[in-house]
Structures are given as structure tokens and as C-alpha cells.
Amino acid sequence: DNVHALAVYGLANSAAPTLIDNLTLMNNNTVRSQAHNADLSRFVVVGRNQVSTISFDGTDLTLEDEEIAMMPITNIENRDVSVAGDDGELAVVVYFTRDSMTNVVSGGGVVLYSINDADGALTEVDSGAYPGPGRVALTVMAE
């Protein structure tokens, strides 16, 4: 709980992994799940009230874009993410909502984002909601 950083380790010696880089995001619980494209050059991380794209050039992690929900009473608890496309240009994020005062779960849904290959910018393409809490196993395939 309260995870808000992404780290990349080198595994040349699996008994002693070497930290390559880490990136801390500003809000709490912002890294609950991650997905990445095939060559590991872009990560999509999701968590409470936030979806972020992060680039990796083999040495440095760099924050590219963030979608931050600004809802004072309801937390958007992003729980899972999957990427697809030739270079990970689509992301599906699954979430549920939780009242920040009472901790009651009130619904959930899924959001489809496109990711700009040049700068990692997120654009919401479509979304759907459902009435209760749930967990969704997902796979996305782009044609």
C-alpha cells in the first residue's frame, strides 16, 4: 500500500539486482499496476486517481503524461492496466470508485486510452461503467 514509484533493475546478477533508475510520482498509491510495450521503452502505470505514461531509454525513466482525477469525495481506484498495439499505443485501465470519507465502494468501469507514440500523451478514446465493484481480467488486441 502507498506505492508511488517505479523502478528498473538490471538482472545481470540475479542474486544482486542493480538499480538502473527510479521515478517517484507525487501522489500516494499511484503505482498499483503497470504495463509496458515490447521493447520496455514506455510504461503505463495506474493507481489511485492517476494514470501515467513513463518513458525509459535504457538509463533514465522520464514522466511523459499524467491523467489525474480531481474528485474531492470519490477516489478513482485504478486497479489494472493492459497495453496493446505494435508499440503499445493503446491502454485499457480498469477501476472502481471509493468514497474517500466512508470507504464504501460504489461502482467501477473501464477506460480505453490512446497513447501518442512521440510524446506519451494520453487521450481517452472510450469508457464504460458498471454498477458495482469488480475485477476484470483483460487483454487488448489492436488490428
C-alpha positions, 0 to 999 in steps of 0.5 A: 500500500502507498506505492508511488514509484517505479523502478528498473533493475538490471538482472545481470546478477540475479542474486544482486539486482542493480538499480538502473533508475527510479521515478517517484510520482507525487501522489500516494498509491499511484503505482498499483499496476503497470504495463509496458510495450515490447521493447520496455521503452514506455510504461503505463502505470495506474493507481489511485486517481492517476494514470501515467505514461513513463518513458525509459531509454535504457538509463533514465525513466522520464514522466511523459503524461499524467491523467489525474482525477480531481474528485474531492469525495470519490477516489478513482481506484485504478486497479489494472492496466493492459497495453496493446498495439505494435508499440503499445499505443493503446491502454485499457485501465480498469477501476472502481470508485471509493468514497474517500470519507466512508470507504464504501465502494460504489461502482467501477468501469473501464477506460480505453486510452490512446497513447501518442507514440512521440510524446506519451500523451494520453487521450481517452478514446472510450469508457464504460461503467458498471454498477458495482465493484469488480475485477476484470481480467483483460487483454487488448488486441489492436488490428 
